[in-house]
Amino acid sequence: MRYTFNMTYKVVNSTVEMAQELEAIQQASFPTLSPDELITADHYKRHVEVFPEGQFAAIKISGDEAGKVVACSTDFRIDMDFEHYEHRYIDIVDGNWLGNHNPNGQWLYGADIGVHPDHRGQGISKLMYAARHDLAKRLNLKGHVAGGMLIGYGEYKASLSVEDYVAKVVAGEIFDATLSVQLRRGFQVRGIIQNYVEDASCDNKAALIVWENIES
């Protein structure tokens, strides 16, 4: 792959040797997610076998922790039905084994992205999304689609409908730690997924987000 990097971090394809580090990042990134939905080291090893091009890791390249894996993402290819998009995360990722990967699928599905809390706020997610979108372009896919967990909605659910919450996030009136970042990376909201994960922080909900490859 073509490395995506800044002066401190670079993004490379994940390897099976990173599996334990990737599992630790997953656990640190999603402390409120149901244990049944967390990606394990064995899952990450399988991801590399199923679709190696779609698995990314960010590595620190300078300083005391040079060589440390600090972020990771998981993607696979699907054909997306935007007329019937309600789905559960654990189902579409086949229990995190990526059994639904279609080598000829026209969309890249973003199953997961996580940056270790100790390394957030340093532009790593920007590098990760750039690598994923570069992959979509190189494969001439229609774009990148995902369920963006509405991490902050749990605090607002008593006062706002999920539709109003998302509208305020899109308008910049509320900052959501996941969706606001994804909007900055060029995604647009196409709908609300009502029962995406088991996580009180988002009241189980996600936004259906889409980045279109205008070069396809």
ZATOR-824400 format. One line per field, with one value per residue: residue in three letters; z, y, x of N, C-alpha, C, O, CB in turn. Coordinates in steps of 0.001 Angstrom, whole numbers, plus 500000, padded with zeros to 6 digits. Glycine has a CB too. Example, Ala and Ser with C-alpha at 12.3 -4.5 7.8 and 13.67 -1.06 7.14 Angstrom:
# ZATOR-824400
residu = c(ALA|SER)
n_zz = c(507800|507080)
n_yy = c(494310|497750)
n_xx = c(513190|512850)
ca_zz = c(507800|507140)
ca_yy = c(495500|498940)
ca_xx = c(512300|513670)
c_zz = c(507800|507870)
c_yy = c(496700|500030)
c_xx = c(513200|512900)
o_zz = c(508465|508039)
o_yy = c(496681|501138)
o_xx = c(514236|513409)
cb_zz = c(509046|505725)
cb_yy = c(495527|499402)
cb_xx = c(511308|514084)
***
This chain:
# ZATOR-824400
residu = c(MET|ARG|TYR|THR|PHE|ASN|MET|THR|TYR|LYS|VAL|VAL|ASN|SER|THR|VAL|GLU|MET|ALA|GLN|GLU|LEU|GLU|ALA|ILE|GLN|GLN|ALA|SER|PHE|PRO|THR|LEU|SER|PRO|ASP|GLU|LEU|ILE|THR|ALA|ASP|HIS|TYR|LYS|ARG|HIS|VAL|GLU|VAL|PHE|PRO|GLU|GLY|GLN|PHE|ALA|ALA|ILE|LYS|ILE|SER|GLY|ASP|GLU|ALA|GLY|LYS|VAL|VAL|ALA|CYS|SER|THR|ASP|PHE|ARG|ILE|ASP|MET|ASP|PHE|GLU|HIS|TYR|GLU|HIS|ARG|TYR|ILE|ASP|ILE|VAL|ASP|GLY|ASN|TRP|LEU|GLY|ASN|HIS|ASN|PRO|ASN|GLY|GLN|TRP|LEU|TYR|GLY|ALA|ASP|ILE|GLY|VAL|HIS|PRO|ASP|HIS|ARG|GLY|GLN|GLY|ILE|SER|LYS|LEU|MET|TYR|ALA|ALA|ARG|HIS|ASP|LEU|ALA|LYS|ARG|LEU|ASN|LEU|LYS|GLY|HIS|VAL|ALA|GLY|GLY|MET|LEU|ILE|GLY|TYR|GLY|GLU|TYR|LYS|ALA|SER|LEU|SER|VAL|GLU|ASP|TYR|VAL|ALA|LYS|VAL|VAL|ALA|GLY|GLU|ILE|PHE|ASP|ALA|THR|LEU|SER|VAL|GLN|LEU|ARG|ARG|GLY|PHE|GLN|VAL|ARG|GLY|ILE|ILE|GLN|ASN|TYR|VAL|GLU|ASP|ALA|SER|CYS|ASP|ASN|LYS|ALA|ALA|LEU|ILE|VAL|TRP|GLU|ASN|ILE|GLU|SER)
n_zz = c(500000|499675|501873|504336|506073|508783|510546|512865|512931|510983|508566|507943|506368|508445|510247|511060|513203|514733|516119|518929|519935|518488|519503|522115|521618|520609|522889|524614|523178|522996|525600|526597|524941|524157|525312|523614|521130|520686|518907|518699|519141|517620|515764|514381|513188|511386|509753|508314|506720|505186|503812|503192|502178|503214|505883|508390|510267|512564|513246|515581|514708|515708|518623|522105|522025|519564|516946|518188|517939|517542|516658|514749|511981|510375|507387|504786|501668|500147|498566|498698|499846|499685|500029|501891|504582|507328|509838|511965|513579|514388|512813|510118|510032|510377|512977|513588|512000|509343|507323|505423|503477|500172|497437|495070|495691|495530|497332|500029|503252|506365|509068|511545|513481|515547|517826|520139|523383|524572|522476|521044|519270|517669|514962|513908|513137|510825|509113|508986|507772|505346|504263|503919|502115|499988|499340|498436|496128|494640|494188|492635|493688|494583|496856|500401|503168|506315|509696|511784|515043|517411|519624|521630|522041|524086|526308|525609|524980|526515|526050|523340|520163|518237|515601|515719|517236|515529|513445|514708|515237|512627|511861|513384|515937|518083|519362|518442|519383|517553|515118|514400|513760|511594|509739|509171|507671|505221|504995|504558|506094|505638|506818|509778|511830|513801|515638|516100|517630|520900|523196|525649|525515|523045|522895|521503|518842|515469|512855|509411|507343|504471|502163|499041|496178|493936|491761|490684)
n_yy = c(498810|502395|504420|506435|509323|511439|513605|512172|509808|506862|505160|501821|498603|496309|493517|489997|489702|491926|491497|491170|493708|495227|494279|495275|498016|498187|497496|499599|501746|501425|501283|501016|499394|496424|493383|491199|492305|493341|493412|490809|489483|487126|487598|489781|488574|486938|488859|489881|487719|487492|489966|491568|494070|495879|496366|498399|499985|502381|503554|504737|506759|508243|509540|508389|506168|504978|502801|501706|500462|502411|502871|501539|500108|498504|497153|496027|494661|495321|495114|497723|498294|500980|501534|499841|499939|499501|497773|495454|495922|493642|491663|492413|492318|489678|488484|489586|488228|488793|487417|488246|489569|490616|489998|491313|493434|496739|498779|500066|498962|500384|498795|499281|501665|502733|504787|504797|506069|507526|508701|510363|513266|514076|514014|511448|509959|511288|510543|507803|507674|508834|506869|504796|505914|506341|503690|502946|504493|503408|500862|501469|501802|502599|504087|504791|503432|503422|502644|505190|505433|507072|508529|510487|510618|509331|511004|512919|511795|511977|514472|515061|513862|511208|511944|514753|515211|514314|516123|518493|517939|517750|520382|521608|522411|520717|518752|515617|512915|510935|511123|513871|514053|512288|513630|515760|514436|514173|512643|512105|512216|509716|508538|507128|504527|502448|500353|499500|498777|497379|499580|501897|504520|505546|505013|502718|503485|504597|506677|506370|506700|508133|508290|509382|508229|510284|509864|507452)
n_xx = c(500838|500300|501931|500335|501054|502243|504501|504736|503211|502416|500379|499747|499161|497445|498830|499004|500679|500230|497925|497257|497863|496054|493640|493816|493683|491102|489562|490244|489273|486526|485009|482403|481019|479162|480582|480278|480360|482830|485930|488238|491622|491786|489776|490900|493119|491808|490613|492768|493328|490987|490570|493092|493944|492135|492582|493852|496494|497744|500930|503276|505998|508026|509761|509550|507878|508163|507279|505109|501777|498946|496395|493624|491805|489010|487811|485582|484306|481156|477890|475770|472487|470657|468029|467065|468417|468582|470249|472021|475102|476656|475609|476086|478826|479236|479470|481917|483725|483880|482540|480742|482085|482419|484247|483806|482242|480844|481100|483016|482846|482930|483779|484901|486738|489313|491027|493590|492909|495040|496308|494735|493427|495522|495462|495312|493033|492352|494450|493903|491340|492009|493665|491829|490016|491698|492148|489574|489470|491613|490658|488571|485980|482547|482410|482643|481065|479347|478288|477931|478548|476566|477954|477564|474836|473445|473427|471631|469207|466881|465921|466030|464971|466460|466715|466599|468862|470940|470577|471346|474011|475001|474566|476443|475869|475955|478579|479613|481547|482169|480532|480797|483505|483600|482030|483713|485535|484440|482139|478588|475378|473000|470848|469233|470271|468562|468962|471743|474075|474909|475054|475092|475998|475385|472764|472249|472225|473049|474375|473750|476337|477924|480540|481271|482978|484060|485583|485007)
ca_zz = c(500000|499779|503251|504680|507274|509136|511141|514083|512729|509620|508454|507148|506473|509647|510085|512113|514352|515500|516580|520354|520092|517930|520478|523231|521135|520532|524244|525164|522381|523159|526928|526930|523954|524641|525077|522494|519870|520578|518022|519439|518379|516623|514684|513577|512353|510293|508848|507435|505758|504320|502972|503751|501749|503935|507319|508582|511605|512669|514051|515924|514036|516357|520061|522985|521711|518148|516651|518870|517206|518355|516092|513746|511340|509681|506280|503844|500493|500052|497707|499681|499476|500424|500266|503057|505208|508757|510094|513193|513339|514566|511702|508853|510107|510587|514271|513513|511197|507975|506374|504388|502504|498765|496700|493954|496191|495000|498419|501176|504493|507516|510222|512824|513583|516941|518179|521588|524055|524873|521260|520317|519101|516968|513520|513469|512408|509484|508348|508784|506755|504071|503753|503514|500909|498932|498932|497633|494814|493926|493779|491813|494332|494593|498024|501735|503939|507670|510745|512700|516373|517942|520948|522615|522086|525354|527243|525092|524532|527270|525607|521889|519349|517578|514364|516063|517679|514342|512727|515421|515012|511243|511828|514205|517219|519077|518948|518731|519267|516369|513905|514023|513116|510295|508843|508749|506718|503943|505006|504684|506760|504754|507587|511156|512101|515131|516541|515475|518591|522288|523829|526247|525193|521825|522948|520479|517529|514613|511615|508181|506729|503140|501423|497648|495379|492729|490673|490183)
ca_yy = c(500000|503669|504892|507737|509613|512780|513514|511357|508529|506398|504141|500666|497504|495488|492170|489070|489902|493053|491163|491452|495161|495727|493950|496211|499304|498044|497537|500942|502703|501226|500692|500787|498486|495069|492492|490308|493011|493771|492628|490157|489188|486097|488255|490587|487652|486503|489988|489954|486625|487703|491162|492237|495474|496716|496426|499418|500293|503562|503269|505908|506634|509078|509664|507259|505001|504643|501405|501282|500565|503286|502957|500514|500131|497286|497378|494940|495092|494866|495853|498374|498599|502193|501575|498987|500021|499160|496529|495386|495827|492296|490830|492755|491895|488232|488183|490110|487354|489332|486421|488891|490244|490274|490499|492150|494471|498066|499744|499723|499116|500634|498048|499758|502470|503091|505409|504658|507357|508252|509284|511108|514690|514297|513855|510060|509515|511879|509660|506522|507837|509088|505577|504036|506516|506038|502311|502952|505041|502461|499730|502043|501527|503725|504913|504229|503530|502889|503071|506063|505388|508402|508353|511423|510713|508831|512121|513810|511072|512379|515790|515184|512651|510943|512724|516134|515190|514232|517395|519490|517601|518151|521846|522102|522918|519731|517968|514186|512483|510096|511646|515173|513779|511676|514693|516508|513602|514151|511802|512711|511350|509249|508011|506700|503090|502502|499268|499144|498087|497412|500548|502944|505855|505995|504458|501664|504062|505069|507358|505782|507736|507757|509081|508946|508358|511014|509425|506126)
ca_xx = c(500000|500988|501853|499785|501823|502693|505834|504717|502531|502173|499343|500160|498212|497588|499373|498580|501558|499703|496573|497050|497867|494794|492598|493943|493176|489652|489002|490429|488507|485082|484831|480994|480421|478925|481732|479991|480552|484219|486793|489319|492836|491476|489035|491826|493896|490932|490418|493930|493191|489827|490692|494269|494060|491191|492896|494880|496980|498597|502114|504069|507287|509035|509590|509847|507046|508297|506973|503894|500514|498099|495040|493376|490486|488597|486886|485355|483544|479772|476967|474905|471105|470333|466584|466810|469732|468564|470962|472806|476548|477186|475138|476734|480232|479235|480063|483296|484584|483857|482045|479929|482950|482205|485412|483370|481349|481133|481255|483842|482080|483786|483284|485418|487952|489563|492306|493796|492654|496278|496880|493711|493652|496790|495270|495452|491837|492442|495325|493228|490299|492671|494115|490646|489466|492661|491874|488353|489816|492468|489827|487503|484703|481620|482673|482849|479827|479523|477381|478662|477936|476240|478545|477056|473374|472912|473240|470600|468023|465691|465461|466039|464853|467729|466738|466953|470257|471802|470459|472149|475413|475304|474581|477543|475369|476375|479741|479573|482935|482333|479911|481367|484784|483337|481551|484901|486272|483735|480937|477273|474399|471927|469732|469480|470157|467964|469380|473018|474943|474455|475945|474269|476498|474709|471402|472272|471930|474137|473998|474265|477171|478400|481522|481211|484177|483659|486450|484592)
c_zz = c(500000|501219|503312|505997|507535|509834|512342|513862|511244|509663|507495|507198|507731|509286|511242|513371|515255|516277|518053|520622|519581|518880|521652|522842|521081|521911|524858|524457|522646|524503|527288|525951|524565|524342|523880|521146|519687|519667|518830|518534|517302|515458|513777|512680|511153|509276|507836|506374|504732|503326|503473|503383|502587|505416|507535|510057|511531|513652|514349|515355|514648|517856|520808|522626|520234|517929|517282|517964|518079|517833|515045|513141|510568|508602|505492|502724|500490|498904|498625|499104|500293|500639|501515|503855|506703|508954|511441|512820|513344|513450|510417|508841|510387|511885|514379|512735|509732|506923|505276|503381|501101|497965|495522|494394|495774|496068|499463|502431|505651|508753|511525|512606|515038|517109|519692|522261|524339|523664|520434|520221|518373|515466|513009|512682|510992|508578|508019|507708|505392|503441|503224|502213|499720|498418|498046|496222|494006|493434|492893|492368|494318|495795|499290|502549|505312|508550|511735|514055|516922|519410|522012|522824|523410|526350|526837|524850|525276|526758|524098|521237|518665|516280|514630|516515|516486|513560|513381|515287|513613|511134|512643|515550|518380|518513|519384|518428|518059|515119|513473|513293|511719|509285|508326|507715|505409|503878|505066|505336|505782|505516|509000|511244|513563|516120|516056|516392|519962|523066|524333|525843|523950|521791|521831|519043|516793|513452|510452|507461|505419|502650|500003|496938|494054|491527|490061|488941)
c_yy = c(501245|504172|506266|508121|511116|512610|512566|509961|508164|505310|503058|499626|496692|494130|491298|489254|491032|492696|491505|492953|495764|495445|494928|497597|499279|498170|498922|501967|502615|500575|500391|499852|497104|494180|491564|490970|493531|492835|492098|489935|488143|486681|489030|489712|487198|487624|490086|488855|486924|488841|491996|493707|496411|496867|497385|499581|501546|503258|504571|505734|507520|509125|508369|506002|504636|503141|500907|501470|501328|503409|501866|500689|498842|497640|496095|495451|494486|495585|496407|498656|499802|502378|500778|498886|499685|497817|496613|495237|494375|491357|491130|492348|490396|487864|488577|489214|487785|488305|487003|489674|489708|490839|491397|493266|495859|499144|499185|499982|499267|499957|498703|500688|502874|503679|505299|506017|508175|508993|510042|512589|515035|514039|512434|509595|510082|511020|508345|506622|508115|507781|504762|504596|506350|504619|502250|503482|504052|501252|500160|501692|502778|504640|504099|504468|502914|503285|503891|506086|506791|508457|509277|511413|510249|509936|513036|513126|511465|513694|515951|513842|512433|511730|514172|516221|515195|515533|518471|519201|518044|519671|522447|522644|521993|519001|516521|513624|511597|510792|512983|514996|513207|512705|515524|515739|513410|513261|512663|511711|511009|508720|507651|505192|502956|501479|498682|498321|498056|498294|501711|504342|506427|505544|503447|502189|504525|505861|506551|506878|507232|508787|508555|509218|509013|510633|508103|506252)
c_xx = c(500877|500834|501177|500452|501913|504039|505892|504153|502494|501113|499824|499039|498494|498168|498899|499431|501072|498441|496328|497025|496559|493632|492627|493427|491656|489014|489118|489546|487010|484761|483381|480296|480238|480132|481524|480249|481979|485015|487969|490533|492569|490678|489992|492697|493081|490720|491554|493875|492099|490051|491870|494382|493201|491451|494064|495248|497838|499715|502842|505473|508374|508769|509856|509070|507098|508106|505697|502676|499525|496674|494873|491985|490275|487593|486690|484455|482142|479087|475895|473525|470656|468833|466212|468111|469735|469266|471670|474273|477017|476753|475903|478206|480361|479946|481525|484256|484662|483436|481194|480769|482691|483373|485062|482429|481802|481290|482210|483010|483047|483242|483709|486593|488110|490950|492466|493628|493906|496847|495842|494074|494941|496687|495348|494231|491832|493314|494633|492157|490901|493142|492940|490070|490401|492444|490634|488629|490632|491692|488666|486123|483830|481857|482810|481586|480051|478355|478182|477971|477752|476646|477958|475560|472782|472635|472090|469255|466753|465109|465377|465752|466191|467842|467146|468412|471200|471762|471319|473643|475836|475423|475724|477116|475716|477588|479550|480961|483196|481805|480511|482696|484566|482821|482721|485704|485511|482520|479683|476335|473287|470726|470167|469295|469753|468522|470694|473914|474270|475421|475112|474723|475821|473258|471202|472180|473187|473545|474550|475032|477772|479419|481542|482527|483814|484513|486006|483727)
o_zz = c(500293|501710|502469|506947|506648|509714|512786|514535|510371|510670|506378|507973|508048|508161|512272|514479|516421|517030|518385|521452|520175|519042|522127|523657|521468|522072|525545|525068|522533|524543|528191|526113|525383|523229|523211|520128|518643|519660|519558|517327|516187|514304|512552|511538|510043|508074|506653|505249|503546|502139|504115|504183|502672|506135|506946|510955|510563|514753|513465|515506|514164|518306|520235|522886|519714|518633|516963|517300|519225|518504|514520|513721|510162|508868|505527|502819|500786|498341|499269|498003|501467|501359|502121|503804|507294|508304|511981|511880|512415|513162|509709|507784|510610|511905|515152|512798|508960|505789|504280|502524|500869|497826|495032|493551|495675|495747|499744|502642|505896|509413|512503|511656|515681|516599|520439|521766|524346|523803|519256|520976|518451|514785|511801|511669|510063|507418|506907|506832|504378|502228|502188|501321|498581|497218|497017|495244|492815|492394|492450|491620|494071|495749|499261|502610|505459|508198|512452|514198|516899|520310|523177|523692|523812|527155|527643|524548|524739|527002|523614|521699|518527|515896|513880|516210|516434|513068|512689|515229|513437|510406|512600|516241|519530|517328|520566|517337|517587|514169|512278|512325|510772|508102|507170|506962|504582|502814|505555|505152|505168|504915|509372|510789|514459|517324|515652|515984|520155|523536|523546|525828|523812|520764|521277|518113|517394|513120|510498|507021|505283|502716|499794|497074|493150|490401|489045|488388)
o_yy = c(501162|504325|507132|507339|511940|511552|512198|509019|509032|504619|503347|499756|496417|493654|491801|488995|491096|493529|492075|493418|496701|496281|495360|498275|500247|498884|499376|502947|503615|499437|499592|499550|496663|494218|491187|490284|494099|491623|492848|490169|488262|486302|488944|490077|487087|487367|490342|489055|486643|488700|493026|494510|497604|497436|497216|499351|501753|502765|505412|504670|507545|508789|507385|504891|504039|502319|499812|502498|500947|503997|501337|501335|498175|498352|495194|496547|493305|496538|495639|499193|499661|503287|501014|497874|499593|496833|497697|494528|493932|490372|490214|492068|489898|487059|487992|489410|487207|488323|486327|490367|488500|492057|492149|493972|496127|500297|497986|501095|498396|500483|498683|500520|503306|503137|505673|507016|509405|509811|510324|513097|516171|513869|512219|508910|509427|510788|507832|505761|507675|507600|504107|503841|506232|504365|501574|502972|503868|500679|499329|501331|503882|505828|502893|505594|501990|504143|503349|506700|507601|508434|508891|512124|510729|509827|513843|513797|511311|513996|516876|512806|513371|512140|514754|517190|515982|515998|519271|520128|518641|520184|523656|523276|522429|518671|516244|513834|511516|511021|513199|515702|513587|512637|515946|516334|512582|513126|513792|510502|511898|508476|507845|504650|503311|501734|497521|497290|498633|497836|502429|505266|507644|505679|503334|501390|504803|505725|506096|507869|506049|509994|507372|510292|508347|511027|507673|505243)
o_xx = c(502070|499715|501408|500427|501692|504657|506979|504570|502534|500962|500253|498091|499652|498015|498450|498963|501460|497937|495289|496244|496025|492743|491577|492802|491001|488024|488203|489120|486300|484292|483133|479114|481045|480656|482486|480347|482299|484799|488619|490477|493077|490883|489901|492977|493600|490656|491328|494334|492266|489758|491665|494861|493492|490630|495132|494438|498569|499472|503005|506074|509506|507674|510323|509532|506155|508693|505235|502544|499286|495825|495852|491113|491227|486624|487527|483904|481958|479623|475180|473405|470311|468419|465167|468810|470811|468914|471887|474632|477693|477434|476320|478771|481464|480877|482283|485470|485426|483913|480937|480220|482737|483478|485905|481875|483000|481580|482211|482527|483881|482346|482963|487358|487153|491930|491562|494149|493841|497755|496062|494903|495407|497698|495440|494373|491359|492972|494759|492069|490358|493033|493054|489684|489951|492540|490641|488082|490379|492016|487873|485214|484317|481539|483058|481092|480851|477546|479023|476913|478678|475807|477863|475054|471723|471709|471627|468268|465656|463941|464725|466230|466975|468937|467929|469107|472145|472790|471948|474450|476898|476273|475949|477915|475767|477624|479349|481491|484330|482554|480712|482979|485255|483156|482719|486475|485892|481916|479706|476478|472698|469680|471324|468288|470520|468542|470759|474450|473200|476462|474497|473909|475696|472591|470108|472065|474225|472367|475693|474448|478086|479185|481811|483114|483310|484212|486552|483291)
cb_zz = c(501217|498744|503878|504793|507158|510055|511563|515147|513300|508954|507969|507673|505223|510362|510016|511616|513881|514576|516362|521195|519350|516553|520986|523692|519741|519904|525136|525057|520911|522013|527955|526974|522679|524002|526320|522563|519783|521965|516811|520026|519313|517270|515263|514486|513172|510848|509638|508251|506486|505163|502986|503303|500286|503754|507882|508015|512205|513118|513329|517465|512580|515759|520364|524408|522119|517617|517092|520182|516820|518432|515466|514361|510400|510668|505360|504552|499205|501379|496558|500169|499712|499701|499046|502625|505012|509308|508963|514102|514399|515901|511477|508588|511194|509406|514555|514903|511278|507621|507091|505031|502877|498237|496205|492906|497696|494061|499059|501191|504726|507759|510178|513716|512642|517845|517700|521896|525344|525405|520411|520998|520423|517558|512809|514670|513155|509557|509118|510091|507141|504262|504847|504629|501140|499445|500167|498319|494965|494817|495000|490366|495776|494598|498194|502437|503204|508287|511439|512125|517337|517776|520867|522243|520969|525960|527345|523820|524682|528751|526150|521402|518298|517305|513683|517169|518560|513439|512677|516903|515195|510275|512338|513474|517154|519428|519544|517889|520506|516565|514116|515272|513966|510444|509570|509950|507337|502902|506196|503306|508035|503835|506894|512154|511794|515012|516629|515049|518682|522907|522844|527753|524987|520592|522844|520724|517682|514088|511582|507279|507695|502141|502081|496915|495157|492967|491168|491268)
cb_yy = c(500003|504707|504959|507713|509019|513538|514888|512051|508583|505876|504759|500065|496605|495319|492197|487609|490191|494211|489694|490789|495779|495087|492506|496300|499637|496701|496520|501357|502482|500364|501604|502103|498400|494480|491658|489838|494158|493834|493481|488813|488706|484943|489203|491442|486435|486035|491290|489843|485311|487993|492004|491533|495606|496186|495003|500751|499101|504817|502268|506124|506970|510510|510137|507634|505261|505090|500549|502067|499146|504650|504367|499113|501356|496255|498496|493701|494707|495106|494943|499672|497366|503388|501030|497555|501395|499105|496230|494208|496628|491739|491042|494248|492690|487523|486734|490309|485927|489873|485385|489817|490064|490830|489349|491299|494394|498465|500085|500548|497904|502124|496609|498583|503729|501874|506915|504067|507114|507293|508194|510942|515345|513410|514657|509146|509941|513313|509393|506037|508964|510045|504795|504061|507986|506212|501408|503802|506350|502009|499008|501552|501033|503219|505923|504859|502828|503384|501857|507493|504551|508724|508573|512757|509906|507845|512932|514425|509604|512508|516834|515734|512763|509450|512682|516672|513961|513062|517851|519528|516081|517634|522382|523155|523110|518726|518554|513451|511757|508759|511801|516057|512809|510536|515603|516829|512248|513742|510825|513165|512032|508174|506793|507434|502314|502308|498159|500395|498782|495967|501038|502818|505815|505476|505582|500709|505226|503878|508834|505189|508177|507641|509013|509643|506983|512515|509300|505353)
cb_xx = c(499049|500425|503261|498190|503219|501640|506293|503917|501102|503483|497995|501516|498277|496231|500928|498672|502972|499415|496316|498148|499064|494522|492771|495407|493758|489282|489702|491892|488774|484529|485403|480259|481297|477652|482004|478557|479584|484864|487289|488838|493947|490693|487957|492711|494354|489577|490308|495229|492881|488597|489366|495500|493669|489854|493239|494408|497782|497783|503052|504113|507129|509040|508209|509556|505607|509674|508086|503713|499954|498714|494773|493523|490344|487997|487397|484723|484286|479012|476350|475539|470158|470888|465825|466291|470283|467095|471973|472337|477320|476749|473638|476608|480965|479899|479926|483837|484082|485221|481264|478921|484436|480830|486221|482692|481254|480054|479886|485185|481128|483932|483779|485830|487897|489398|492375|495206|491940|497315|497511|492346|493652|497863|496266|495675|490555|493006|496613|492609|489346|493856|494851|489577|489182|494108|491692|487268|490587|493605|489295|487626|484917|480182|481586|484102|478648|480840|476687|478774|478790|474715|480022|477457|472779|473865|474520|471072|468249|466027|466363|467381|463683|467886|465367|466019|470525|471377|468993|471754|475648|474211|473263|478270|473862|475210|481053|478454|483338|481619|478420|481566|485621|482328|480534|485780|486573|484653|480968|476730|473818|472447|469135|468531|471514|466499|468291|473748|476335|474373|477046|474290|478007|475440|470346|471140|470975|475000|474530|473109|478292|477213|482951|480064|484850|483748|487863|483829)
***
